[in-house]
């Protein structure tokens, strides 16, 4: 048998990873609408707007958010669930992601519970970070999770091979520090 193909005009599927234990037909809203303060919203400069509900067309991205979901309780560690959702009302692009990947809406209805208690695996973590970009818009990671140089690093003579020594999914601060050291050595400083 041949591969299944999606119809050209098949409806777009949207996903959300988050709060565990919700049921089909539950209406989701942004954390601020529910009186919840998420830790990242307390960080100065975080672009996430807690009045929006964030959804995506990338199942792995939503699954990664579910796996990294944490409740601020003293009980056992509980990870989030993956839901297929249907936006209610207008949707707009999430400025943190490439066009067509991340969206936001004021509310969405759960149409299917796809997976409960999503666990973060190395492969899921790589898939989760594949859309990250540097401030200049260039990709931050390759398909294997190795960090890539931004334009400024490239202009300073730093290559992807130079950064590969950092391993899989290093943070940007470590990459910047290594790139600075490499650039100084190559410039004779």
C-alpha positions in Angstrom: 0.0 0.0 0.0 1.2 3.5 -0.7 1.6 6.4 1.8 -1.4 8.1 3.0 -1.7 11.7 1.8 -3.5 14.6 3.2 -6.1 16.3 1.1 -4.9 19.6 -0.3 -7.6 21.4 1.5 -7.5 19.4 4.7 -8.2 21.6 7.8 -5.2 22.9 9.7 -4.6 20.9 12.9 -3.6 22.9 16.0 -2.0 21.6 19.1 -1.5 22.8 22.7 0.7 21.3 25.4 0.0 22.3 29.0 -2.1 21.7 32.0 -2.7 18.0 32.6 -5.9 16.1 33.1 -8.3 18.2 31.0 -11.1 16.7 29.0 -12.4 16.9 25.4 -14.6 20.1 25.0 -12.8 22.0 27.8 -12.2 25.6 26.7 -8.6 26.8 27.2 -7.7 30.4 27.8 -4.5 32.4 28.5 -3.0 32.0 32.0 -3.9 35.6 32.9 -7.5 35.0 32.1 -7.5 32.1 34.6 -5.6 34.1 37.3 -2.4 32.0 36.8 1.1 33.6 36.9 3.5 31.5 34.9 7.2 31.8 36.0 8.4 33.0 32.5 6.0 35.9 32.7 7.9 37.2 35.7 11.1 37.6 33.7 11.8 41.1 32.4 11.7 41.1 28.6 9.9 37.8 28.2 7.8 38.4 25.0 5.1 35.9 26.0 1.8 37.7 26.7 -0.2 35.8 29.4 -3.5 37.2 28.0 -3.1 34.9 24.9 -3.4 31.1 24.6 -0.5 29.8 22.5 -1.1 27.0 20.0 0.9 25.6 17.2 0.6 23.6 13.9 3.8 21.7 15.0 2.8 18.7 17.1 6.3 18.2 18.4 6.5 21.8 19.6 3.3 21.4 21.6 4.5 18.1 22.9 7.7 19.7 24.1 5.7 22.4 25.9 3.6 19.6 27.5 6.8 17.8 28.6 8.2 20.9 30.2 5.0 22.0 31.9 5.3 22.2 35.7 2.8 23.0 38.4 4.1 24.9 41.4 2.9 22.4 44.0 4.7 20.3 46.6 3.3 17.1 45.3 4.9 14.6 42.9 6.3 15.9 39.6 3.5 16.0 37.1 4.2 16.8 33.4 1.6 18.2 31.0 -0.6 16.7 28.4 -0.8 17.1 24.7 -4.1 18.3 23.2 -5.5 18.8 19.7 -7.4 22.1 19.8 -9.8 24.2 17.8 -9.3 27.9 18.1 -12.3 30.0 19.1 -12.4 33.3 17.3 -9.4 35.0 15.5 -5.9 33.7 15.6 -2.7 35.7 15.0 0.9 34.8 14.5 3.1 34.2 17.6 6.0 36.6 17.0 8.4 34.1 18.7 8.1 31.5 15.9 8.4 31.4 12.1 5.2 32.2 10.2 2.8 29.3 10.3 4.3 27.5 13.2 3.2 29.4 16.3 -0.2 31.1 16.7 -2.1 32.7 19.5 -5.8 33.1 20.2 -8.0 34.2 23.1 -9.4 30.7 23.6 -9.5 27.2 22.1 -11.6 24.1 22.7 -9.9 20.7 23.2 -11.1 18.3 20.5 -8.8 15.4 21.4 -6.5 14.4 24.2 -3.5 13.1 22.3 -1.2 12.1 25.1 -1.2 12.3 28.9 1.9 12.9 31.1 4.3 13.7 28.2 7.9 12.9 29.1 10.8 14.9 27.7 13.2 12.7 25.7 16.4 13.8 24.0 14.7 13.5 20.5 11.7 15.5 21.7 13.9 18.2 23.2 15.7 18.6 19.9 12.4 18.8 18.0 11.2 21.4 20.5 14.2 23.7 20.0 14.4 23.4 16.2 12.4 26.6 15.7 14.6 28.8 18.0 16.4 31.6 16.2 19.0 34.2 17.2 18.0 37.8 17.5 19.1 38.3 13.9 16.6 35.7 12.7 19.1 32.9 11.8 18.5 29.4 13.1 20.0 28.6 16.5 20.2 24.8 16.2 20.7 22.3 13.4 18.6 19.2 13.0 20.8 17.2 15.4 20.6 19.9 18.1 24.0 21.4 17.6 24.1 25.2 18.0 24.8 27.3 14.9 26.6 30.6 14.8 24.6 33.8 14.4 25.6 36.4 11.8 27.9 38.3 14.2 29.7 35.1 15.1 30.1 34.2 11.4 31.5 37.7 10.7 34.0 37.2 13.6 35.2 33.9 11.9 33.4 31.5 14.2 32.0 28.4 12.4 29.4 25.8 13.2 32.3 23.3 13.7 33.8 25.5 16.3 30.6 25.4 18.4 30.1 21.7 17.9 32.3 21.0 20.9 29.5 22.3 23.1 27.5 19.2 22.4 23.7 19.0 21.9 21.4 21.9 22.9 23.8 24.1 24.7 22.4 27.4 25.8 23.1 30.7 24.0 25.2 32.1 26.8 27.7 29.2 26.6 27.8 29.6 22.8 28.4 33.3 23.0 31.2 32.9 25.5 33.0 30.2 23.4 32.5 32.3 20.2 34.0 35.4 22.0 37.1 33.4 23.1 37.5 31.9 19.6 37.2 35.3 17.9 39.7 36.9 20.2 42.2 34.1 19.6 41.8 34.3 15.8 42.1 38.1 15.9 45.2 37.9 18.0 43.7 39.8 20.9 
